[in-house]
Amino acid sequence: MDIAESLLFTPGKIGQLSINNRFVRSATYENTANSDGSITEDYLKIYRTLSKGNIGLIISGMIFTSIDGKSYSRQAGLHSDHVIQSYSHLTDMIHENESKIFAQLCHGGRQTQVQGLSPRAPSVSRPDLIYKIFPRSMNHKEIVHVIKTFGDSAKRAKHAGFDGIQIHAAHGYLISEFLSPFFNSRNDEWGGSSEKRFRLLKEVFESVRDAVGTSYPVTVKINIQDYTPKTGLSLEESIEHIKRLVDLGIDGVEISCGTLSFSMFNQSRGNVPVQAFAKTMPLPFRPFTRLLLRSVYPEIKFRFYENYNLWASKDIKPIMGDTPLILVGGLRSYHALEDILNRNEADFVSMCRPFIRQPLFVKNWSEGNVKPLTCTNCNNCLGGIALHEQLRCNRNRVF
Ligand SMILES: Cc1cc2nc3c(=O)[nH]c(=O)nc-3n(C[C@H](O)[C@H](O)[C@H](O)COP(=O)(O)O)c2cc1C
């Protein structure tokens, strides 16, 4: 095995940006920002560790673009000029170590735990077990406002030194909700057909593009399958959207799946951290958490198998032309990743949970130590986030 020859360690491009290797740290929410959205020393600590790991591209955890789109109280924001300065330490640190960093911009939509917000969504619908809220339907003016906040936040991200943007259109947050026939039952210009459901993402992309210019990388994370109880975004419709994005000039697409509210553990497959979720339930319901979870997720355990979104790549890669495809979801072993690139099934390989447990594994692999990754998909990292703890692996606390 010759590491130096491996495609994994050859540079790749996203738009005009050169990336040192093909490894991407997929967006991972940190839960360590100040309440005003600026970032803290704890936030920097996570990235200081990651910056030492030779990762080609690091994508930040989801960053809110406006207060009404904030999902978690300790979430980082780019909603206001006053936070820009706090990010410059972050971006400098990543650049000193020759990695690149993108800001993942997100509006939470119905998926918010922030008290006092009136959660917004494409359409009114029932509460879910995770967020336990009744979302209300957004009006035209509110939608137009959200579009503008993405452009404004992208401009701030560029000023703060980020190398590019990822628009979060996956996992059941606002843009994903608009794309999904399950969440979006509108019958106006924002819903009712695939093209109309796509309109929010299209206008968000255009707003971001106008704000940052054509030479700055703008990418999207999108679901290939929502796995909601009733039909959500399917592969067929996702392909239509990806074609539209490519025609609009997107610089890269990361494919993922699942929605936190209605199919959470499809997104990050493995165990359901039942004990952590019990603690988020109102006291009288706690003893019944397992039962409740089982009623919503009958399998209770989401079978993990490696590369669980790869099946979609054979249909998506051919429509992307020269636009890079970033694959995430259960990527774990060196040889499998190498095969994915060698077979041209993706251009970049993206991982989340392995970097929480072993932030330096890319560096170790580059030195020839290609041991399998030790993440067990216990999902206690997600359980910790649900309990408002800072991001960490409780089996290997590296930050
Ligand atoms: C603790 C945790 C936080 C996450 N935060 C985000 C996020 O902020 N934005 C996002 O797009 N995905 C987020 N994800 C999903 C991951 O980016 C990724 O799509 C998913 O975990 C599958 O990849 P993996 O098997 O390598 O973990 C998160 C997942 C975990 C476990």
The ligand as a Tripos MOL2 file, in Angstrom:
@<TRIPOS>MOLECULE
LIG
   31    33     1     0     0
SMALL
NO_CHARGES

@<TRIPOS>ATOM
      1 C1        -22.9930   15.3680   17.2790 C.3       1 LIG1
      2 C2        -23.4200   15.6060   15.8600 C.ar      1 LIG1
      3 C3        -23.6140   16.9030   15.3970 C.ar      1 LIG1
      4 C4        -23.9750   17.1230   14.0620 C.ar      1 LIG1
      5 N1        -24.1290   18.4050   13.6190 N.ar      1 LIG1
      6 C5        -24.4230   18.6430   12.3070 C.ar      1 LIG1
      7 C6        -24.5060   19.9760   11.8000 C.ar      1 LIG1
      8 O1        -24.3220   20.9690   12.5250 O.2       1 LIG1
      9 N2        -24.7900   20.1200   10.4790 N.ar      1 LIG1
     10 C7        -24.9750   19.0440    9.6390 C.ar      1 LIG1
     11 O2        -25.2130   19.2180    8.4430 O.2       1 LIG1
     12 N3        -24.8900   17.7780   10.1010 N.ar      1 LIG1
     13 C8        -24.6060   17.5580   11.3980 C.ar      1 LIG1
     14 N4        -24.4650   16.2690   11.8450 N.ar      1 LIG1
     15 C9        -24.5670   15.1530   10.8600 C.3       1 LIG1
     16 C10       -23.1890   14.7860   10.3260 C.3       1 LIG1
     17 O3        -22.5760   15.8690    9.6490 O.3       1 LIG1
     18 C11       -23.2300   13.5910    9.3450 C.3       1 LIG1
     19 O4        -24.0270   13.9480    8.2350 O.3       1 LIG1
     20 C12       -23.7780   12.2940    9.9750 C.3       1 LIG1
     21 O5        -23.3820   12.1580   11.3310 O.3       1 LIG1
     22 C13       -23.2910   11.0490    9.2190 C.3       1 LIG1
     23 O6        -21.8790   11.0060    9.1660 O.3       1 LIG1
     24 P1        -20.9800   10.0600   10.1100 P.3       1 LIG1
     25 O7        -21.4760    8.6530    9.9570 O.co2     1 LIG1
     26 O8        -19.5790   10.2440    9.5950 O.co2     1 LIG1
     27 O9        -21.1530   10.5340   11.5140 O.co2     1 LIG1
     28 C14       -24.1500   16.0260   13.1810 C.ar      1 LIG1
     29 C15       -23.9800   14.7170   13.6550 C.ar      1 LIG1
     30 C16       -23.5950   14.5050   14.9750 C.ar      1 LIG1
     31 C17       -23.3720   13.0930   15.4330 C.3       1 LIG1
@<TRIPOS>BOND
     1     1     2 1
     2     2     3 ar
     3     2    30 ar
     4     3     4 ar
     5     4     5 ar
     6     4    28 ar
     7     5     6 ar
     8     6     7 ar
     9     6    13 1
    10     7     8 2
    11     7     9 ar
    12     9    10 ar
    13    10    11 2
    14    10    12 ar
    15    12    13 ar
    16    13    14 ar
    17    14    15 1
    18    14    28 ar
    19    15    16 1
    20    16    17 1
    21    16    18 1
    22    18    19 1
    23    18    20 1
    24    20    21 1
    25    20    22 1
    26    22    23 1
    27    23    24 1
    28    24    25 2
    29    24    26 1
    30    24    27 1
    31    28    29 ar
    32    29    30 ar
    33    30    31 1
@<TRIPOS>SUBSTRUCTURE
     1 LIG1         1 GROUP 0 **** ****
